[in-house]
Amino acid sequence: MNNAGHSEATAPRGLELTPFRGLRYDPERVGSLASVTSPPYDVVVRPDGLHHLQDADPHNIVRLILPQAETPTVRNGQAAGTLHRWLSEGVLTADAEPALYVYEQRDGDGQVQRGVIGALRVSEPEEGVVLPHEDVMLPVVADRAALMRATRANLEPLLLTYRGNGATAEVVERTVAHAPLLATTTEDGVRHRLWAVTDPGDLTLVRSDLAGHQALIADGHHRWATYRLLRAEHPSPSPWDHGLVLLVDTVRYPLRVRAIHRLLHGLPVAEALAAVRDLFRVRRLELPLAEALTELAEAAAEGNAFLLAGDGAFHLLDRPDPELLARTVPADRPAAWRSLDATVLHATLLDHVWHIPEDSTAHIAYIHDTAATVAKAERSGATAVLLHPVREDVVRELARQGVMMPRKSTSFGPKPASGLVLRLLDL
């Protein structure tokens, strides 16, 4: 690491979003733009979703973000070879001039989210410019870093939020009045549109407006940690000083916050329930999923609550023994952190009651889709632990205090589709 090379970059100066030459699919070379997109790499439900996306189009972006091979080295080499082949064949082409990209998502209910995609300066934690709220798993960071080194590309943007409602928001609104670069509707019914912002005046407005802001990582903690790792490896200035992000102004476009659920391999529901019988109130719910989630929400409003599934029914855990919490939840954090469901799940249930190591992919899978989590548990004889989402203001306040939430505590959305615009570092 060349610390001296980064002396200028570490001066605190807020968010810096830089235009770049976006790498995009040529619509004439693929079946459809929708068929080559994917959810972010960590949202794809494997193997079902992965196989479905691979079959949707031979050029689907999952072949880059989730290459399939026996070893990491072969996987990453495969992704790099695929990327270079698509470039040489014209499947992916670079835009002629650098731009920031306005990105819009509109779902079937009419909810609209708009933000700006650009290359963000990778800042140091002490600058307080980009606020994480979750810890990361170092093996995942190492895996993502190896993929980025091999492809020399940012293959998908991470999602950041900020509180603005200033000049950047006005540029976004002016831009969407024009015809987009691309428009497509994915199979989930979400309509995606993308515009390029190249006007020097607009770019100056955005740069000046963002300089006074900090951002919260809404989705992509591992990718941000990867950006920081790769930046440290390369003397500045270099293309690794920046990373691809989508920046959303949540004053204009509030995000939805959902929970990320746990699938506990090797733990049958009966065993999980037997271990908590005298520690939580346990109620069996013979209800459909939607109604069981309503029961979970009501219980979570009163205190810590979890919904277990995997044996054909739902089991509501609430009213934990206060002495158990006092004994198992670390006391050196703010009360807001100590009372989080994710905190109690990891510190009390996983660590103390079920004795499951939280950093082992062999024991725990993190799944965003509720129904998929339940279905996988029932198929494999595992235990699904469903959580109620935490509020965004709680997440932001803890992040400002520098307090990390338990990993995979939240799922902000809608998440940007992968495959609409990529950043090639060698352009």
N, C-alpha and C positions, 0 to 999 in steps of 0.2 A: 504494500500500500504506500502511495506517495502522498503523505499528509500535506507537504508543502504545496503540491499541485492543486490542493483544494482550498487554499487559504482565502481566495477571493469568493469562492462559492459558499463559504460558511458564514459570510456576513449576513445578518438578518435582514431580509428585504421582502418578505411576504411571498405570496404565490406568484410564480413566473411561468406562464403558459406560452410555449413557443410553437409557432407554425412548423409544419413538417410536410413532406411530400407523401401523402397517403398512398398506401398500396391497397388496391381494390380489385375485386374480381371483374373480369370483362364479361358482361351479361351474355355476349354472343358465344362465349366459350363454355358456359355451364348451363345445366338444365334450367335453373332459375336461381335468383339470388336467395330466395327463401330456402332452397334445398341445400345451399352450401353453408348456411349459418348454423350456429349451435349456441346453447347456453354456455356460460363460463365453465372452464374445465372442471371446477370442483362442484358444479351443480348437475353435471351429466350423471344420470343414474346408471351405473355400470352393473352388469354388462348390457342390460336390455336397451337402455337409451343409446349407449355407444354403438351397438350393432345397428340400431334403427337409423342413426345419423349416418353411419358409414354406408348403409345401403341407399340412403336418400339420394346421394350423388357421389361419384368417385372423387370429386374435388371438395367434399365437405371439410370444413375447417378442423373437425376433430382429428383428421389425419395429421395435423400439425400440432394441435394443443394436447392431444392424447394419443401419441403414436403407440402402436401395439407391437411388442417384440419381447424376446426372452430376457434381455438385460437392459439396464438403463443406457449403456453405451450404444448398443444397437438401436434402441428406440430413438435416441437423440440424433444419431447419424441418419436414421431413416427419415426423421422429420426434416432435417437439413437437406437431404437429397430430394425429398418431395417438394420442398419450397423452391429449391433451385430449378427443378424440372418445370414446375408451374410457371416460374418466371421466364424461363427460356421458351416455353410453349405459348406464352402470352395469356395464360389463364389468369395470372395476376399481373397487373400493370400499375406503374407509379404515375400519380398525377403530375402534370407538367410543372406546377409551381407550388411552393410551400403554402399551406393553409391551416387555419383552425377549422374544425368541422362542427357545425351545429347538428345535433342528433335529436330526433323526436321519436318517442314511442307513444302510440295511442292504442289502448286496449278496447275490448268489445263493450265495456261499460262506459266508454267515453273519457276515461281518465287519460290526461296528457302529461307526459314528462318531457322536458327539453333541457339539454345541457350542451356543453362545449367540450369537444375532444381535442386534445393537444398534447404536446410533449412537455411535461412538467419538470422543472428543476428539482432534482432529488436533494432535499434539505436534510440537515442533521437533526436528531431528536431534540437537542437543546434549543434549537431555534423556535420550536413551538409553532411551526408553520403547518405541518401535516400531523394531525393527532390520531394515533392509533387508539383503539379501545379494547383490543384483544391480543393476547399472547399468540405466538406462532410456534409451530412445530418445526424444529430445525431440519429434519429429514425432508420435509416438504419444500422448504426454502432451497435446500441443496438440489433437489430434483428440478425445481423450476429454473434455478440458476444454470444448471447443466444444459437444459433445453434452450435457454436464451443464448448461452455461449455458442452452442452448436449452430443455431439458426441465425444468430446475430440479428435478432428481430424481437420486437414487442408484439406478440401475436394477438393480444386482446387487451382492451383497456380495463384498468380497475376503476371503481366507482368512488368518487369523493363528493362530499357535500359541503357547502358553505352558506353563510347567511349574508346575502348581498342586497338584491333589489336595486342595483345601480346601473352603471353604463353598460356592463356586460349583458344584463338582462335586456336592455333596450336594443343592443346589437342583435341578440338572439331573436327578438320579436320582429325586427325589421327584416332579418334574413329569411325567416320562414314565410314571408309574403311573396317570395320568388319561387320559381320552379326548382325542385330539388335535383341533386345529382343522381339520386336513386330513391326508389320507393318499392317496398315489398311487404307482403303480409305473411308472417310465419304461421305454422300449423296451429299454434295456440291462439290464433285470431288477433295477434298484436301486429299493428301496422308500423313499419319502421321507415323513416325518411332521413336523408342526410344531405346537408348543404355545405359548400366550401365558402369560407370567409377569407378573402384575399385582399380586400380593400385596405390600403395602408392606414387610412384614418380609423377604420373600425378596429384594426389590429392594435393601434396605439391606444384607443379607448379601453379595450379589454386589458391591455398590459397595465395601464395606469390604474384602472378600477380594481384589479385583483391584487395589486401590490400591498394593499392595506388589510388583506384578509388571511385567515387561516382556514384550513379545511379539515373535516373529519373523514377518516376512512370509513366508508359505508360498506364496501365489499372489496376484498383484495388485500388483506393484511399480509399474506404470504408473498404476493407479487410485489408489494411495496418493500418488504424486507429483502426480497430478491434484488430490486432496483438498488437498494442501499449497499448490498453486498457487492454487486457488480461495479457500482460506481467506485467503491473503495479499492477495487482491483486494478483500476485503470487510471493512470495519471491524467489530471484535468489540464486543458479541456479535451473532452472526448464525447462521442455520442452517448456514452454510458452515464453522462451527467444528467440525463433526462430519461423519463419513463412515460409510457403512454397511459393517459387517464381520461375519464369522463368526469367533468366537473359540473355538478347540478346545484343551482341556487334554490334551496329549500324554502326560502321566503315565497318565491313564485310557484315552485313545484315541490310540495312536500312528498317525501318518500313514504312508502308503506314499510312497516317493520314486521317481520314474521320471525317465528322461532326456527331454530335448526334442531332437528330431533336426533336422538341417539338410537342406534341399533346395537344391542349388546350380544355379540356372538358367544355361543357356548353357555349362555345363562338362560335356562328355561324359565318361563313366567312363574311356574309353581315355586321354584327355588328362590326367585327374586321376592315373591310375596312372603314366603316363609321367613325370610331374613328381616323383613320390615314389619312383621305383624304387630309387634309390641312397641314399635318406635314411631309409627305413623297411624292415623286413622285410615283404614282401607275399606273401600266400598266397591262391590262388583256392579258394573253398569251393563245391563243387557239392552244397549241402545245402538242406533246407527252412529257412524263416525261424527257426523255434524252435531248431533245432539250430545254426544259424549264430550266434544270440544266445548260446547256451551257450558256443560257442567264444570269442565276444567277452568274456563274463564271465570265463572262465579266463585269457585274455590280459590283461584289465584288472587282475586280481589281482596280476599281476607288474609292471605298468608301464602306460604310456600305450598305448591301443589303440583302433582305430576300425574300423567295418565299412562298406565302400563298396558301393553297389548301384545298379542302373539299367540294366544290360546283360544281365539274365537270370541273373546269378550273384552271389555275394557275394565280397568281397575283404577279407581281414583285414590291417589295417596295425598292426604293433606293433614293439617294439624300435627306437625312433627313435635316430638318431645323436646321442650325447651332446653332441658339439661343435655340432651344429645347434641343440639346445635351449639350450645355453649362449649361443649367439649371438643367438637370437631371443626367448627368454622374458625379460621384464623381471626384473632381479635385486633390485629394491627392495621385494619383497613376501615374506611368510612362505613357508617351504618348502611348507606345505600348499597354498597357492595356486598356487605355481609348478608343482606336480606334478599339478594337476587336468587331466583330459582336455580340459575346455572351454578351459582356458588355452592348452594346446598346440594345440588346434584353431584358436583364433582368432589367437594370436600367431605360431605357426609355419606351420601349413598355409594358413589363409585369407590372412594378411597376407604372409608371406614366400614361400611355395611357389606358391600358386595366384593370388595377387594379386587377391583378391576383397574389396571394401570391405564390412565387416560391417554397416554402417548403411544399406545400400541394399536396399530391398524388391524392387528390380528384379533383384537378384543372389541374394538369400537368402530362403527362406521357413523359418519355424520351425514344425514340426509335432509334435504330441504323439503321435499314433497311428503306431506303427511300420510296420504293414502299409500304411497309407495313404501314408506317406512313400516306401516302396519302389514302390508302384503308380504314384504320380505321377511318380517319376523314370523308370520304364520307359516310361510313356506319352509323356513329353515329351523324352526323350533327355538328361535332366539327371543329376546325380550326387546320390544320397542318402548322407548321412553319419550313420550310426547310432552312438549313444554308450551307454555303460554308466552307470547312475545313480550319483551320489555319495551317501555316507551322510549322514543328517540331522545327526549329531553334528559332522561336519566343517563343514557349512553353518552351524550355530549358533555354533560356536567362532570361525569367521572373522568372522561378523556381530558378535559381541561385541568383536572386535578392531578393528571398523570397516573391515574389508577387504572390498571388493566382489568378488564372483565375476563372471566373464564373463556377459553378459546371456543370459537363457534357458538357464541351466545346469541347472536342476532343474524337476521337475514334481511337486509334492506333491499327494496326493489321498487319498481322493476329494474332488473339488472340489464346492462347493455348486451345485446346479442354479439357474439363473437363471429368474426368473418366479414363485417361490413367495411372496416378500415383497419389496416395493419401499419406498423412502423418498421421499416427496414433500416437498420442502423448504418449501413454502408452507402445509403443514398446521399 
